[in-house]
């Protein structure tokens, strides 16, 4: 196909302009999509451990003073997935009071890492829940 050229005004055909613009914008869009995906996964894990901490604290509170922390660990294990449990099983702390009305606090830490080209972040997501012994 012959390219259109208007020699009087110096106007040329613009067939490749769309492709060049797409090639410039595509890496930015891909980085944005991957960033949203990584953030969404981290947020999902945060919600899961927050719910697990709440469930564990509630289980410990109704178990009273004997066996409160083992009951909390069992409830947390039943709440999270197997892959999440393997990450948090050694990162659960439980502090329980000795008498009715004392607080029971469950803290869970979940490691995360976000790796995108040019951006890297890692750390621990932390969830706390406190209930009173019944």
QUIQUI-V742129 format. One record per residue. N is the residue number from 1. SS is DSSP state (helix for helix, strand for strand, loop for the rest). PHI is phi as a letter, one per 20 degrees, with the letter a starting at -180 (NA if undefined). D_FIRST is the distance of its C-alpha to the first C-alpha in Angstrom with 1 decimal. Layout:
BEGIN
n=[N/N]
ss=[SS/SS]
phi=[PHI/PHI]
d_first=[D_FIRST/D_FIRST]
END
This chain:
BEGIN
n=[1/2/3/4/5/6/7/8/9/10/11/12/13/14/15/16/17/18/19/20/21/22/23/24/25/26/27/28/29/30/31/32/33/34/35/36/37/38/39/40/41/42/43/44/45/46/47/48/49/50/51/52/53/54/55/56/57/58/59/60/61/62/63/64/65/66/67/68/69/70/71/72/73/74/75/76/77/78/79/80/81/82/83/84/85/86/87/88/89/90/91/92/93/94/95/96/97/98/99/100/101/102/103/104/105/106/107/108/109/110/111/112/113/114/115/116/117/118/119/120/121/122/123/124/125/126/127/128/129/130/131/132/133/134]
ss=[loop/loop/loop/loop/strand/strand/loop/loop/loop/loop/strand/strand/loop/loop/loop/loop/helix/helix/helix/helix/helix/helix/helix/helix/helix/helix/helix/helix/helix/helix/helix/helix/helix/helix/helix/helix/helix/helix/helix/helix/helix/helix/helix/helix/helix/helix/helix/helix/helix/helix/helix/helix/helix/helix/helix/helix/helix/helix/helix/helix/helix/helix/loop/loop/loop/loop/loop/helix/helix/helix/helix/helix/helix/helix/helix/helix/helix/helix/helix/loop/loop/helix/helix/helix/helix/helix/helix/helix/loop/loop/loop/strand/strand/strand/strand/strand/loop/loop/loop/loop/loop/loop/strand/strand/strand/strand/strand/strand/strand/strand/strand/strand/strand/strand/strand/strand/loop/loop/strand/strand/strand/strand/strand/strand/strand/strand/strand/strand/strand/strand/strand/strand/loop/loop]
phi=[NA/e/f/e/c/d/f/f/d/m/e/c/f/d/f/e/f/f/f/f/f/f/f/f/e/g/f/f/f/f/f/f/f/f/f/f/f/f/f/f/f/f/f/f/f/f/f/f/f/f/f/f/f/f/f/f/f/f/f/f/f/e/f/m/e/e/m/f/f/f/f/f/f/f/f/f/f/f/e/e/f/f/f/f/f/f/e/d/g/e/d/d/d/c/c/c/f/e/c/f/n/f/f/d/d/d/c/c/d/c/f/c/b/c/c/c/g/n/c/b/b/b/r/c/e/c/c/c/b/c/c/d/f/e]
d_first=[0.0/3.7/6.4/9.2/12.3/15.7/17.8/20.9/21.1/19.1/16.9/13.7/11.3/13.3/11.3/13.9/16.9/18.1/18.1/20.1/22.5/23.0/23.8/26.3/28.0/28.1/31.1/33.0/32.6/33.6/36.6/37.6/37.5/39.6/42.0/42.6/43.2/45.6/47.5/47.7/49.3/51.7/52.7/53.2/55.5/57.4/58.0/59.2/61.7/62.9/63.7/65.3/67.5/68.6/69.4/71.3/73.3/74.2/75.3/77.4/79.0/80.3/81.5/84.1/85.4/85.6/82.4/80.1/77.7/77.4/76.8/74.0/72.3/72.5/71.0/68.2/67.4/67.3/64.9/62.2/59.9/61.0/58.4/59.5/63.1/62.6/61.3/64.0/67.1/68.4/67.4/69.5/72.5/75.2/78.1/80.6/83.8/87.2/88.3/87.1/85.2/83.9/80.1/78.0/74.8/71.9/69.3/66.2/63.8/60.4/58.3/54.6/51.8/48.4/45.9/42.5/40.6/42.5/45.0/48.0/51.1/54.0/57.5/59.6/59.4/63.0/64.5/68.1/70.2/73.9/76.2/80.0/82.2/83.7]
END
